[in-house]
C-alpha cells in the first residue's frame, strides 16, 4: 500500500469489510503515523466560548431554530481563566470554539487572544465558523495560530441541503480555507461520516480534497444529529442511496481516519469527541491506533458545558490536576504512547499537487 492512494484504492478500502484486510489498513496507518508524527498524543484544551449561532444547520443542536436550548456567551475573564487552566495542565494549545456568533465581536476576541498569547505559552486555535476576512486577519494579527473550519462534506448539493445559507451570503468554505492559509494560519478542516445521502464516492472525494488542500489538521467523526433538528427528526433530503449510502458507524470512521493518515501523513488528526461518544469504552484508543495523534479534553466550565449540545450524550472529558497522573495519561500510556509537549503544530509541510489527470471536484 503506497502512501498516496488512487481514487479507486480509496473507494475499495472504504467498502472493505474483511477484518483481516482491515488489520492491514490499521497497521499501515499506525506505522505511517509513528514515522511521520511520532508517538506523542497532543492535547488541546477545548473551550466552548458561546453556544449562540445564527445558522440553521439541519443536524446541529446549536442551530438558531432550537428554542429549547439555553444560550450562553462566556465573559472574557472566564475564557482567559479556562486558557490558563489549559496551560497549567500542560496542554500546548487552547481551542476557542463557538457557533457562528456575531455577538462575539472581532475586537473583543482579539483582546482575549492577545492576553492569552502574552501571558501563557499556548498556541491559540479558533473554530468560529465562517467569519469575514477582516475578522480573520485581525485575529491572526492578535496572535491566533490556527483556524478550524469543517467542510462536513465536499458534495456541494448535500452541503447546501444541510447548511442553509445565511442571508444572501455565498458559502465557499474551500475558498475560506485557502485564504486562511494565505493569512498565515495553520489550517484545519474535517467531515462527518454517514450523513444521509452521503456516498462512498463522496467520502473518497473528501479524502482527496484533504490532500489537495494540504491541511495541517483534519477532524473526522460520525454523523450524529441532534433530536431538535430536521435530520434528527427523520427528515431526508435525498432518496436512499442503498448500497452507496455511507453508514455513520464507528468502523467507517476508523477507515476514514486511517485513509486520511495515509493521504496526509504529517497532518494532526484527532480522535474526536464524537468518536468517543459512540464508543465511550475505547473509541479514543482505537482512533489513536488507527492514525490519530491528537485529543481535545473539554475545559469548558461545567455550568456551560451541558449547554453546548451539538448532538446528544456528548462525551465531555475534563482531566483535572496533573495530566501526567490522570486517567487520560494512563489511557494514552496503555497503548504505548505518551503525552506530547509544546504546542504540537504540524512538523513539516510536504508539497502536494493534483495529478495531471485529476479534475477539480465541486467543493462545499
N, C-alpha and C positions, 0 to 999 in steps of 0.2 A: 504494500500500500504506500503510494507516494504521498508526500506532504500536501501536494496540490492534486486535488481530485477533479476529474471531469464531471460535467453535469450528470452524465449517465451513472457514474460511480456513486455520486451523492444520492441520487434517486434510489439506486439499488440498496444502499445502506439504510436509507430512511424506511424502506419497505421490509428490511431484513427482520426475521423473527426467530431464526435458529439461534438458540443460546450459545452454542459453540462458536458459531461465526461471530456473534456479538462479543464474545470474550476477546476475540482478536481485535475488534474495534476498540474495546475498553483498554486493552493492553497498549495499542499503538498511541491512543490519545494520551494515556498516562505517561508513556515514555516521552512523547513529544513535549508534554507539559514539564516533565522533570528536566529535559535537556534545554528547554528554552527559557523557563522562568524559575526553575529550581523547586525545592521542597517547602518553601515558605508559603503559609497561608496568610495573606494580608488582611487585616481587619480595618473596616471603615465604620466609624461611629455614625449611625443614621439618625438624623434629627428631622422629624416631620413638622415643619415650622408653621404650616397652615393647611386646613382641610377645605378652605373655600376654593371654588373652581367655577369659572364662567362657561365651561364646556358642557356638552350634553352627550358624552361618550356613552355608547349603548350597553356597556358592561360594567362601568366603574361606579362604585358607591359614592364617590365624591361628586358625581355629576350634579349640575345646578338643579335639576328637577327632583332630586331626592330631598323631599321636605321633612323626612323623618330623622335626618341626621343633624345632631347638634354641631354647630360650627365653632371654630376657634382660630385664632391667629396669635402665635406666640409673641411676647414682647421681646424687645432687643436684649434686655438683660437675661431673659430666660434662654434665648438662643445662645448667647455667649457662655452662660453657665454650662449648658449642655456640651458646647465645644470644649470648654475647659475639662469637663469630665472625660471626654474622649482622649484628650492629651494625658490626663492623669492615669488613665487605664493603659496607656502605652500604645494606643492606636496612632497610626501615622496620618490619618485623613478623617475629616468630618464631612459628611454629606448632608447638605441642606436641601430638603425635598418638600414640595408643596404641590397642590393643584395649581391650575393656571389662574393665579390670584393677583389681580392688579391692585388690590389693597396693600400688597407688599410693594411699596414704592421702590423704584430703582435706586433713588438716592439713599433711602433708609437702609436698604440691604447693602449698598456699597459701604456705608459706615460700619455695619456689622462685620463685613468681610475684612475691612482694614483693621478692625480691632482684633479679630481672630489671628490675622497674619502678623500683626505687630506684637501680640502678647502670647502666642503659642507657636510651636514648631510645626503645626499642622498644615497639610495640603487641604484646600477647600474645593469640594466638588459641589456643583449646583445641579439640581434637577427640578426645573420650574416651568417646564412646558415651552410652548412657542412664545417667545418674547421678542420685541423689536430689536433690530440690530444695535440701536443706540444704547439700550439696556445692557446687551451682551458685551459691548465694548466698554461701557462704564464699569461693569463688574470685573472684567478682565484687568482693566487699569487699576482697580482697587486691590487686586491680588488673587482673584479666583483662578484656580489652576485647571479645573476640569469641568466639563459640562456633559450631562447625560440627557439625551433626547431619544426616547424609544420610537422606533418605526412601527412596532407591533406587527406589521405585515408590509411587504413590498408590493402586494397585489393592490393596485390603485383602486379598483372598483370595490373590493372588500373594505379597504381602509376608509373610503368615503362613506360607505354604509354605516360603519360602526363609529365613525368620528365625524358627526355633522360639523360643518364649518361654523366659525364664529363670525356672524355678520357676513359681510361680503369679502372677508379676508381670505386670500388664497392660501391653501396649506401646501407647503413644499418642504417636508422635513429633510429630504435628502439635500436640497439646496441649503437649508439652515445648517446641517452638519458640515457641509463643505465650508460655509462662511465661518463657522466656529473654529475650524482648523486654521483658516486664514487670520482670524483674530488672535491666535496663539494659544488656544485651549488644547489640552488633551481631550479627545472626543470619544464619547461612548454612546451606544445605542443598544437595541435589542428587540426581541419579538416575543409574542405569545404563541404557544404551540397548541393547536386544537381549536382555533376559532371556527365556529360553524361556517362552512363554505370554503375553508382553507384546504388546499390540495397539497399533495406531496411535491408537485412541481413548484408550487408557490414557496414552500419552505426551502426547497433546493435553491430557488432564486434568492431567497433571503440570505442564505449562507454565502452564495457567490457575491452578493452585494456587500457583505461584511468585508470580504477580501478586497473588493474594488475600492471601497471607501477607506481601507487601511485603518480600521477602527482601533483605538487604543484600549477600549473597554467594551465588552459585549455581555449583556444580561439576557438569559433565556429562561422562561418559566412557563408553566401550563396556563391555559386559558381557564380562569375561574371567575364566572360572572357574579356580581352582587345580586341578591334577590330583588332589590328595589330598582331594577333596571330592565329595559326591554328584553335583552338577551337572557337575563336572569329569570324572566317571566315566560320564557319559552319562545319568544319571537325569533324567527329565522328569516334572514334577508334573501337567502338563496335556497333553491331546492337541494335536497340531499344529494351529495355527490358520490354516494355509495362507496365503492372501494377506494375512491380517491380522497375521501374525507380523512384528514389527519386527526387521530384521536388526541385528546388532551390528557394523556396518560404519563405517568412517571417514566416509563420506558421510552416513550417518544421524546421526552425532554432530554434524557441521558444521551440518546442517539444524536440529537441536535447539538448538544454541548460538545460531545466527542468530535463530531464532524467539524464544528466551528473551531475547535482547538487545532485540528489538522490543517484547516484552511487559513487560520490566523494564529500561527504558532506562538508568537510572542505577546499576544494580547492578554489583558487581565480579564478573567472570566469568573464571575461569582457563582457560587452555589446559592441560588436566590431564595428569598423568604417564601415565595410561592412554592418552590420545590420542597422546602422544609415543611410547608403547610400540608401538602398531600402525603408526605411521609415524615411524620414527626419523629419516628424512631431513629432512622439513619439516612434520611434524604440528603442531608448536608455531606455526610461522609461519602456516600456513593457519588455525589456530584464531584467532590474533590478527587475521587479515584478515577473519574472518567473525563478529566480535562480541566476542571475548575481550580482556581487558586486564590479566591477571594471570598470573604464573608462580611456581611454588614450587620453587626449587632445593633439592636434598636435602643437608642439612648433618649428617645422622646420622653419627656416627663409623663409619668403614669397617668395623670389626670387627663392628658390629651391622647394618649396612645390608643385607647379603645375607640376614639372618635375618628381616627384616620383609617377608615374601613373601606379600602378599595374593593375588597372582597371579604366574605365572612370567614370567621375562625382563623384569622391570620396568625401564623406562628411568630410571636413577638418575643425576642430574647434580649434580656439585658443582663450581661455579666457584670456583677458588682464586685468591687475590690480588685485585687491584682490579677490580671488575666493569666499570669504565669501559674497561678494556683487554682484557677476557676474551672468550672465544668467544661467550658468551651475549650480551654487549653488541653484538658485531658482527652477530649474527643479528637482534637487535632493530633495529639501525640499517639493516640491509639492506632492511627493509620500510618505512622512513621513520618509525620510531618511536624513542622514547628511554626510558631507564630512569627510572621515577618517583622522586621524592624524598619524604621524610617517611613517615608511617605509612600513607598511602594508603587511608584509610577512605572510606566512601561519602560523596560530596559533598553530597548533599541527599536528602530523602525526599519523594516525591510521594505524597500520599494516594491510595489505590486502594480502591475499593469494588466489590463484586459488583453487577452489574446486577439490576434487579428481577425479571427472568425467569430468573436463574441459580439453579439448585438446588445445595444443598450436596452435594458428592460424598463418597464413602466414602474416607477417607484412612488411610494407614498411620500 
